Amino acid sequence: MATWWLFEALPLAATALLPIAIAPLLGISDLNDVAKSYSHPVVLLFMGGFLLAKAIERSGLHYRLAHALLGFAGKNPRHVLAAIMLSTAFLSLWISNTSSAMVMAPIAAAIAGSQSNRPHFASALMLGVAFAATIGGMGSLIGTPPNAIFAAHASETYGVAIGFAEWAAIGLPVATILLVAAWLVLASFPPVGRADLATGFGTCNSAMSAAEKRVAAIAGLTALAWICRPLMDAALPGLMLTDAGIAILAAVLLFSAPDGQGGRLLDWEGAQSIRWDVLILFGGGLALAALLDQSGLAAWIGGLTGTLQFLPTFALLLVIAAIVAYVGELASNTAMAAIFLPIVGAMATSLQMDPIAFMLPVALSASIGFMLPVATPPNAIVFANPAVTRSRMLRAGAPLDLIGLIIAVGISMLLTPIFLG
């Protein structure tokens, strides 16, 4: 499975179905046990998140949010770059990084096109969209698949519940610091200039539609419920509230609520276009992780790392995170997380260290990929713009990859004992 994922011998989701077909034949696990991975609560959480994202896109609420943030930018090119990146990253907290990049790329291209005498500024804007889309996804449990795979594996294997709030306590600081670092890199290398642009960019002046208001209300209540769930669990322990349950309830509300124009906020025709293949990929990754653990293979591989005990923990994690990130430049970040997380967890156990503290920086590092057009979908989207060349992406992305690894490992090592200890 690892080989097929790395070289895409089959579609990623097709490879993810292998455990169902092969594990029972090899006598590794019962079919019923393997199949449970494909309906894990985290898979349902992502399904609800995808449906919420589709409703946000369908209503046009994401464009309004983007224009609202751009309205504060004025004419300073560095401020415009910051507004573009902040808008993209904020959208990526709630919708997929691919969708947020597709929303913001035309806006950035229009701004860049109006400044034909500023080629570096145009390049920085487009790269800012790609980088911010990836970084924003790191801040939310539903932002990118590796986050969810980590949460599911932590729950299944180690009994540690990682919900939306728990992830945000670590993921948001990492994403915020990395977003600032990315802005500094793009604002200075190549330089975007300091002279004011010819025109400013105002907010969207049209009134919010009924659909936008209702989707915003449901999305806001969903986010609030995710953030406050630990408090509600403590106050009402018999409620049995879960992040996945909140996500599915939000999806049901979206299918039920009218859009003010004779339809619903979400219909099945729209729902069919969400990334069902990613959900299958989640299931396959979780099934593979379970099989690695049940068969003893993960523990065996982890035991081989005894020779690395002489390395400081930070250096050891940085080496592992670098392998995941740099191989991930050419492979699916979801597949990298599925392959490495169970092995890293077993490695931590063999070294008598906290497996959660080991796996979390690796999960974050799986999302780091700024150097190549094939590394992430946002990179591929902006590469279609003539202002973005391979050399410019590499020059900006190479230092950012290294900075991102240091931030992901360092901040997660600092905060994990506080929030997940």
Number of C-alpha atoms within 10 A of each C-alpha: 20 16 9 15 21 17 14 15 12 12 13 22 19 16 20 28 20 14 26 21 11 13 17 15 12 10 10 15 19 13 16 10 13 22 16 13 25 23 14 17 17 30 24 18 22 26 23 23 27 25 28 28 23 25 28 25 18 16 22 17 18 26 18 18 16 24 20 18 22 25 15 15 20 17 16 17 21 25 18 24 26 25 23 25 32 24 25 33 31 22 28 28 23 26 29 25 29 20 21 31 31 19 19 26 25 15 20 24 20 12 20 21 14 13 15 11 10 16 17 21 25 26 25 29 33 33 33 32 33 32 32 31 35 32 35 32 32 36 28 27 30 25 26 29 27 29 27 28 26 26 23 26 26 21 15 16 15 12 10 15 14 21 22 26 22 19 23 18 19 26 27 20 18 25 25 17 16 24 24 15 16 26 24 15 20 27 23 14 14 16 16 20 15 12 10 13 16 9 12 16 16 14 15 16 9 7 8 14 14 15 24 23 14 20 27 17 12 20 22 12 14 21 18 12 20 21 19 13 20 18 11 16 14 10 10 12 11 9 10 9 16 18 25 22 15 20 25 21 15 21 26 15 17 23 19 14 16 16 20 13 10 7 13 17 27 26 15 10 7 13 18 11 11 15 15 15 14 18 23 21 26 29 27 28 33 33 28 25 25 22 19 20 18 14 13 13 15 22 21 16 17 20 17 11 15 13 9 12 11 8 10 10 14 13 12 15 23 21 13 16 26 21 16 26 29 19 17 24 21 16 19 22 27 24 25 25 29 28 20 22 29 30 22 24 27 27 26 22 17 19 17 9 14 14 21 24 21 27 28 27 28 31 30 32 31 33 28 30 28 31 24 18 23 18 22 26 19 27 27 16 19 29 21 13 16 11 20 21 16 11 11 17 22 16 17 21 23 15 14 23 22 17 16 29 24 21 21 28 23 16 17 24 19 12 17 19 12 11 12 15 10
